[in-house]
Amino acid sequence: MTARFVIEPLAKAHKRSDFACGSDRIDSYFRETVSQDVKRKYATCFVAKEITTGRVAGFYTLSSSTVPLTEVPEALARKLPRYPSVPAVLIGWLGRHIDFAGHGLGEALLVDAIKTVAAASIGAHAVFADAIDDKAAGFYASFGFTPLIERPLTLYLPVTASLVAKLDLAAAAHTQSRAVASSPQERDGQSFVDSIAGDVDPRE
């Protein structure tokens, strides 16, 4: 199958002005603000680009952060060292263009983000996400994220050795037989892209 999308770091060549995911907040951030956050090193941003047209089909951002231990659900917190906070990486923004609905790109971007964190050389116990609404929170929860105690729209997922395999299965359940984007990291066994007839080249 010929790949349709590629996931790569945000660059000046990516046209952001017509991005539309259905949320004014997300659209405004991606069109007007994300490049400044990247420039100031507040965040890194990756985009899913349609190869034949160069159109941006989706994006996500990552930022280093911490989660107060007191906000982590007890079932998770009791397994952690008693430091005041937990080192983590934040998925601050994630959006998929409405024109590319039905390709599993939302799921694929989330998986790519988590695998990027898991493969990073900097220590991070968890990845967490700021959901824009209850529907988005449900999306993250379906991948195993747990809401923080005081902030139900901020969800938390420990990065463990078995996480990649579990995400492969979760993404397959989400997308079924739809063509989707793949993570850049190599995986043992059947990969996310192989298991769902992937339609995307990994980023370099």
N, C-alpha and C positions, 0 to 999 in steps of 0.2 A: 504494500500500500504506500502510495506517495504521501509524504508528510505534508500537512496543510499549515501547521503553526510551528513556531519556534519560541522558546522562552529565553529572554536575554535581558541584560541590564538596560535600564532606561538610558536613552541617548537623545541628543538634540534632533536627530533625524526622525524620531518618533512623533507623529502628528497627534497632539493631545486635544486640540481645540474642538473637535467634533465628537469626543468620547461621550457616550451616553449609556449608562447602566440602569437608569430608572430611578436613581436616587440623586436628588439635587446636591446633597452634601458631598457625596462621593465624587460626582461629576465635577463640582466646583473645585474640590481639593486637587483632583488629578489634572485638570486643565490649568489651574492658576497657582497652586502652592507646592506641589510635590517637588518640582525642580529646585526650589529654594531650600527645602528640607534636605535634599540630597547634597546640594552645594555646601550647606552648613554642617553636613554629616550628622544630622538629626535622624536620618533614615537612609536606607538603601531601597531602591525600587527596581522591580523586575516586571517586564511586560511580556504578554503572549502576543506575538505578531503573526498575522496571516502572511505566509511567505510570498504568495503570488502578487498581492496588492500592497504589502507593507502596512496595512491597517493594524492599529492596536486593537486587539480583541479582548484584552483584560490586563489586569495588573495587580500587584500586591506590594506592600512596603514592610520592611523589618527594621526594628530599632532595639538597641540594648536597653534593658530596664530591670526592675526588681519587683517582686511581689511581697508585701508584708506577710510574715509568717502567720500572723493572727487572722489574716483574711483567707488563708488556704483551708479548705474543708478538713475537718479533723482526721478523717480516714487517710488523707494524704499527708497532713502535717505531722502526724505521730511517727512517720517513717523518716523524717528529715532531721538534720542537725538543728540544734536550738539557736540558730543565728536569728537576728531580728528580721532578716529578709531573705528571700530566695532569688538567686541569680536566674534571669530569664530573658527571653527575646519576645518582643511584642510584634504581632501582626497588627499594625495600626490601621491599615486600609486594604481592602480587597474588593475588586469590582470586575464584572464581566459585561462587555458591551451587549446591549439588547439584540443586536443583529446576529450575534453568535450564540444565542440561546439554543440549547439542545445538543451541544457538543461536549458537555461535561467539563467545560473550562473552569467553572467555579471550583469544582472538586479537584481538578488537576492543579490549579494554582495553589490551593490550600496544601495539597500533598507536596508540591514542589517547595513551598515555603517551609514546611516542617522538616523535610529532608535536607534542605539547605542548612537549617539550624543544627540538625543532628550531625551533619558532616563538618561543621565549622570547628576550627581548632581552639576557639575560645570557649571556656566552660560556661554552659548554660543548663541548669537543671530542667527547665521547662520552657515551653512556648505558651504565650497566652494571647488572647484576641479581644479587641474591643468591638463587640457586635453593635451595629447601628440600630437594631430593633429586635423584637422578640423572634421574628422569623429568621433573622440572621443568627441569633443565639441558638435557635433550634438546629440550624445548619451545622454550626460548630459542635453542638452537643452530640449530633449523630456520628461524629468522628471521635468521640470519647472525651471531649472537653467537658470540664466540670465548672459550674459557675462559682465565683468567689463568694464568700459569705455575705459581705456587705455590698457587693456590686454584681448583681445577677447578669448584667450584660457584658461583664468581663469574665472570660472563661479561661481555664487553666488546663494544660496538658503536659504531664511529665514526659521528658525525652528519655526513653529507655532503649535498651538493646533490641527489644522485640518490636519496637514501635513501627519500623519500616514495614515489616511483614504484615502487621495488623492493619496499617493504612492501605496496603495493597488490597486486602480483602474488603475493607470498608469502601474504598473507592469503586471496586468492581460491583459491589452491591448497589451503590448509588447510580452508577452510569450504565449498568447492565451491558448492553452490546454497543453503546454509543462510542463514536470515535472521540478520543480525548488527548490532551497534552500530557507529556511525560516529564518526570523529574530528571535533572541532569546527572544525579548520582548513580553509580552502578549498584545493582542489587543482586543478592543471591537468589537462585531459583527463578520462578517465573516473575517477570517484572510487571509493574503497573501497566506500562504501555503494551507489553506482549499479551497480558491477560485480558485486555479489553480492546484489542485491535487498534492500538494507538495511532493517532493522526498527526503527531508532532515530533519534530526533531528536538533533542535535548540541547540546551544552551552550552556554549563552549566552557 
